[in-house]
Amino acid sequence: MRKTTRLVRGISVLSCAALVLSGCATAGKVKLQTVRVSVADEKCADVGAARCTLRNGAGDWQLNAPGVATVSVDAEPLRISCTSEDGKQAGDASLERKSTTGRNMLIGAGAGLLVGGVAGASQSRKDSKNGDLLAGFGLAVGVLWGVIVGTGAGAASGETGYADAVRVTLRPLPKPATP
């Protein structure tokens, strides 16, 4: 009975520590990301060169398309405005943020469930040899611990960012009116 109590206490302490540390893992980081920009006309044919501005709440970046810019990821979408080299075509695009946190949490919880289940079953077998009535409790605690730690680790390793590439469609600008 004492071994089970120590096991539960140890697992509780480890679980709390893992959750606290996983919450600190992402604090204060500035995420940089490269985004490839290409341009095409309305018929999807590549347009030679274009001048593009990428903008979000973290700043503005300039590039000659096709090309790559390193941007700061922000809560706002990344807005891209391009103008052809000859100034006769222009186009806009927007990239919303994507997140892998949910997927990583599911993977972490699944891995934690597996590891916790194996560890709990091992402890359960040890306890059942001694005739301990709490043999199933070891399995339940192991599974719960695995899910909690796996979910915390998945949340800490989740990333948000924009798509890696965007293609901006340029359209002819209206011709200026002549007096």
Backbone hydrogen bonds, N-H to C=O, Kabsch-Sander energy under -0.5 kcal/mol:
donor,donor_aa,acceptor,acceptor_aa,energy
5,T,1,M,-1.8
6,R,2,R,-2.4
7,L,3,K,-2.3
8,V,4,T,-2.7
9,R,5,T,-2.4
10,G,6,R,-2.7
11,I,7,L,-2.6
12,S,8,V,-2.3
13,V,9,R,-2.2
14,L,10,G,-2.4
15,S,11,I,-2.4
16,C,12,S,-2.3
17,A,13,V,-2.4
18,A,14,L,-2.5
19,L,15,S,-2.2
20,V,16,C,-2.4
21,L,17,A,-2.7
22,S,18,A,-2.3
23,G,19,L,-1.5
24,C,20,V,-1.0
25,A,21,L,-0.8
27,A,24,C,-0.8
29,K,26,T,-1.1
31,K,29,K,-0.6
32,L,30,V,-0.6
33,Q,71,V,-2.7
35,V,69,A,-2.7
36,R,164,D,-2.9
37,V,67,G,-3.1
38,S,166,V,-2.2
40,A,168,V,-2.3
41,D,45,A,-2.6
44,C,41,D,-2.1
47,V,39,V,-1.6
50,A,65,A,-1.8
51,R,83,T,-2.7
52,C,50,A,-0.5
52,C,63,L,-3.0
53,T,81,S,-2.7
54,L,61,W,-3.2
55,R,79,R,-2.4
56,N,59,G,-2.2
59,G,56,N,-1.4
61,W,54,L,-2.7
63,L,52,C,-2.1
65,A,50,A,-2.9
65,A,63,L,-0.6
67,G,37,V,-2.1
69,A,35,V,-2.1
71,V,33,Q,-3.3
71,V,69,A,-0.6
73,V,31,K,-2.9
78,L,95,L,-2.6
79,R,55,R,-3.0
79,R,77,P,-0.7
80,I,93,A,-3.1
81,S,53,T,-2.4
82,C,91,G,-2.9
83,T,51,R,-2.1
84,S,89,Q,-2.7
85,E,49,A,-1.9
87,G,84,S,-1.6
90,A,171,R,-2.1
91,G,82,C,-2.2
93,A,80,I,-2.3
95,L,78,L,-2.7
96,E,94,S,-0.5
98,K,161,G,-4.2
100,T,159,E,-2.6
104,N,100,T,-2.7
105,M,101,T,-2.5
106,L,102,G,-2.1
107,I,103,R,-2.4
108,G,104,N,-2.9
109,A,105,M,-2.7
110,G,106,L,-2.4
111,A,107,I,-2.7
112,G,108,G,-2.8
113,L,109,A,-2.6
114,L,110,G,-2.1
115,V,111,A,-2.9
116,G,112,G,-3.0
117,G,113,L,-2.3
118,V,114,L,-2.3
119,A,115,V,-2.7
120,G,116,G,-2.9
121,A,117,G,-2.6
122,S,118,V,-2.2
123,Q,119,A,-2.3
124,S,120,G,-2.6
125,R,121,A,-2.3
126,K,122,S,-1.9
127,D,123,Q,-2.6
128,S,124,S,-2.3
129,K,125,R,-1.3
130,N,126,K,-0.8
130,N,127,D,-0.6
131,G,128,S,-0.9
132,D,127,D,-2.2
135,A,132,D,-1.0
138,G,134,L,-1.1
138,G,135,A,-0.6
139,L,135,A,-0.8
140,A,136,G,-2.2
141,V,137,F,-2.7
142,G,138,G,-2.2
143,V,139,L,-2.4
144,L,140,A,-2.5
145,W,141,V,-2.9
146,G,142,G,-2.3
147,V,143,V,-2.3
148,I,144,L,-2.4
149,V,145,W,-2.7
150,G,146,G,-2.5
151,T,147,V,-2.5
152,G,148,I,-2.2
153,A,149,V,-2.6
154,G,150,G,-2.2
155,A,151,T,-2.3
156,A,152,G,-2.2
157,S,153,A,-1.7
158,G,154,G,-0.6
158,G,155,A,-0.7
161,G,98,K,-2.3
166,V,36,R,-2.6
168,V,38,S,-3.0
168,V,166,V,-0.5
170,L,40,A,-3.5
170,L,168,V,-0.6
171,R,90,A,-2.6
173,L,88,K,-3.2
